[in-house]
Amino acid sequence: MVLMYKIIRKEVLAPETYLFEVEAPEIAQKCESGHFVIIRLHEKGERIPLSIADYNRSKGTITLIVLSVGKTTRQMATLKEGGDIMDVAGPLGNPSIIDFFGKVVCCGGGLGIAPLYPLAKELKEKENTVLTIIGAKTEEKLFYENELRSVSNQLYVTTDDGSKGKKGFVTDQLKELFNSNIEIDRVFAIGPAIMMKAVADLTRPLGVKTIVSLNSICIDGTGLCGACRVEVNGETKFTCTDGPEFDAHKVDFNLLMRRLNTYTPEEQRSEKNYLEKHRLN
Amino acid sequence: MVEKIAVRVPKQDPKSRVHNFQEVVLGYNAAQAVKEAERCLQCKNAPCIIGCPVGVDVPKFIKLISERKFEEALKIIKEANSLPAICGRVCPQEEQCTKYCTLGIKFEPISIGKLERFIADLNVNQGSPKPRVASTGKKVAIVGSGPAGLTAAAELAKLGHQIVIFEALHASGGVLIYGIPDFRLPKDVVNAEIDYIKKLGVKIKNNIVIGKTYSVDELLHRFDAIFIGTGAGLPHFLHIPGENLPGVYSANEFLIRSNLMKACRFPEYDTPIKIGRRVVTVGGGNVAMDVARTALRLGAEASIILYRRTKKEMPARDEEIENALEEGVKFHILSQPLRILGKDRVEGVECMKMRLGEPDESGRRRPIPILDSTFTIDADIVVVAIGQAPNPLIPKSTSNLKVNKNGTIWVEKETLMTSKKGVFAGGDIVTGEATVILAMGAGKRAALSIHEFIMNKNRR
């Protein structure tokens, strides 16, 4: 039985950043903050994990946000409203542990801003005071600002070049919050590994519990392959079945980054081939 | 006078076959099959049948082959076995039917598997018969489309039940598709068997992860019974330093990339795989052989098996060890990896020499470390092929499901019913890692007790 997953809305959120609202009623019924899906675009396609950025149970849709940085994501960016994604499996991973913590800071960088939305929303619903920091290279690369503002008590924006909000990184803003003597009970960080590492390094000496959502390489997403393994507190864990959220202070980020770079040459080759072929057509 | 030696099966030449993924064992032609079938003694007590987990009437189908009644032979096989083209290739016949062959006491036993494959392949080429019975109106959900699930589905469909298989991956077949390479089990053979099962009316829903998309508890509301055949999919690791370095794969990951995702054809296919020059595979089972032989086909200059006992204790089939040797796989026996070396990625493996001591619980002689015997072998890629544990997704997500200490699902021995009424289980998820045919045997047994369960429920 071939089930296709129809794209009912596509939006360009920022340069190279695309939102897809996809019909996936079974996943939409079940998914919560923290979950991800694995998609495959065509017969020869790879399986890649994507965070669920939003969901609508009554409509039966999930929202995926994609940054076109490699072959598969570039190809996905060419898909149109009314088109299909061949395979979508999920919801995978464990849902975020959401509770009343008090005052929480949610940090999102780059594509990590996408899964930050359901997280902040669910934290807000549990009556936490939600302070959200989102960061991007430049103003034009920012997205989901209004969405996140609507679920945060306070939204802070940082850009590397200062084109919007505070000039600097997410961690600069986070440092400022700590320095302003606000009592922070918990920090969440989702973004590039280097950003999550910086957040962990900042909060570790302060003893503030920090949760990160890891973005390891995945194939099946169900515990079968072990490609996503990470070291947490010196123990091997699978991001797909044990995570994707872990205690930031216990994650070996250097190893994570090394593993994320395993296929960099192949990824570049694949992207180059694709772009050349694309130009010819 | 009976021929003492079995008819040899043609194989691809080792020198050329290491450069392709086509099937190594080419199979009998009709003349060869008939000649081999004529060797059968047609024993009245048929010990071979006792050795078969699904109870194929071996002497009967072999007799029909010797009479060139191939279609009838196929019917006999399919009565007991829904996946003969697969079993003829990957069953360890030497431990089952063939082990009990009377001819084998003095001479070479009948090549039962090769004959089964010959008949099954004719079917692949000619389409299949389609038995249909009246619908019972009963619905059964099968979790996992591997050998246990496919067999249970086929048997239940033949009894007139409505069957839906839920499969987590985009492709159906479980380990037959993601695990066993083409050169041992071509994917079109698997797909043909799955098509046959679909012709019986079985529906397969891919991309549905039971335990995530739906729970078993939810399925119980929609189906009269459930069969769990989710296998042993969780890879074991060595738990030695360096094991998470880039360049270290589980056998599952390595084989999934190559078989399921077709990384052998990167960049035409999007999924890459790392090979480098030297691939070291740790383990001595069929999966380790599959990995080591795949590595050669993907261009490794050296493919080395590291095993802590000797060839004699290896769990792999002799046939597969032989094939690996012919293809140039090197065996470092009595070697135990201590740690994987490398800074940013794998550079080598530090090992220790072992010797064999007294037999352990498994009956195999226990490996004992030899002091001050460490040595290093260079490696670009290390693949850990030391077995799999049961997949925990369903045990973790199902209420009131009794799970054994080792993570397998507890079942009632006779009926294969779990601690949850109406939920049955079989295959590797119950036994721990075993063989395709044992999983199929369990699928078949479970199907019969599911049938009994739902039909009795009907009467009440």
Chai-1 contact restraints between the chains, C-beta under 6 A:
chainA,res_idxA,chainB,res_idxB,connection_type,confidence,min_distance_angstrom,max_distance_angstrom,comment,restraint_id
A,M1,B,K203,contact,1.0,0.0,6.0,A-B,restraint_1
A,M1,B,K205,contact,1.0,0.0,6.0,A-B,restraint_2
A,E26,B,T213,contact,1.0,0.0,6.0,A-B,restraint_3
A,R40,B,H170,contact,1.0,0.0,6.0,A-B,restraint_4
A,K44,B,Y269,contact,1.0,0.0,6.0,A-B,restraint_5
A,G45,B,D270,contact,1.0,0.0,6.0,A-B,restraint_6
A,E46,B,D270,contact,1.0,0.0,6.0,A-B,restraint_7
A,E46,B,T271,contact,1.0,0.0,6.0,A-B,restraint_8
A,T72,B,D270,contact,1.0,0.0,6.0,A-B,restraint_9
A,D87,B,H170,contact,1.0,0.0,6.0,A-B,restraint_10
A,D87,B,N207,contact,1.0,0.0,6.0,A-B,restraint_11
A,A89,B,N207,contact,1.0,0.0,6.0,A-B,restraint_12
A,A89,B,V209,contact,1.0,0.0,6.0,A-B,restraint_13
A,P91,B,K212,contact,1.0,0.0,6.0,A-B,restraint_14
A,I219,B,I256,contact,1.0,0.0,6.0,A-B,restraint_15
A,T222,B,A168,contact,1.0,0.0,6.0,A-B,restraint_16
A,T222,B,V209,contact,1.0,0.0,6.0,A-B,restraint_17
A,G223,B,L234,contact,1.0,0.0,6.0,A-B,restraint_18
A,G223,B,N391,contact,1.0,0.0,6.0,A-B,restraint_19
A,L224,B,G233,contact,1.0,0.0,6.0,A-B,restraint_20
A,L224,B,N252,contact,1.0,0.0,6.0,A-B,restraint_21
A,C225,B,N252,contact,1.0,0.0,6.0,A-B,restraint_22
A,C225,B,E253,contact,1.0,0.0,6.0,A-B,restraint_23
A,C225,B,I256,contact,1.0,0.0,6.0,A-B,restraint_24
A,G226,B,P235,contact,1.0,0.0,6.0,A-B,restraint_25
A,G226,B,S250,contact,1.0,0.0,6.0,A-B,restraint_26
A,G226,B,E253,contact,1.0,0.0,6.0,A-B,restraint_27
A,A227,B,E253,contact,1.0,0.0,6.0,A-B,restraint_28
A,R229,B,N244,contact,1.0,0.0,6.0,A-B,restraint_29
A,E231,B,N244,contact,1.0,0.0,6.0,A-B,restraint_30
A,L255,B,N244,contact,1.0,0.0,6.0,A-B,restraint_31
A,R258,B,P246,contact,1.0,0.0,6.0,A-B,restraint_32
A,R258,B,D344,contact,1.0,0.0,6.0,A-B,restraint_33
A,R259,B,P246,contact,1.0,0.0,6.0,A-B,restraint_34
A,T262,B,P246,contact,1.0,0.0,6.0,A-B,restraint_35
A,Y263,B,P272,contact,1.0,0.0,6.0,A-B,restraint_36
A,E266,B,P272,contact,1.0,0.0,6.0,A-B,restraint_37
A,S270,B,P267,contact,1.0,0.0,6.0,A-B,restraint_38
A,N273,B,P267,contact,1.0,0.0,6.0,A-B,restraint_39
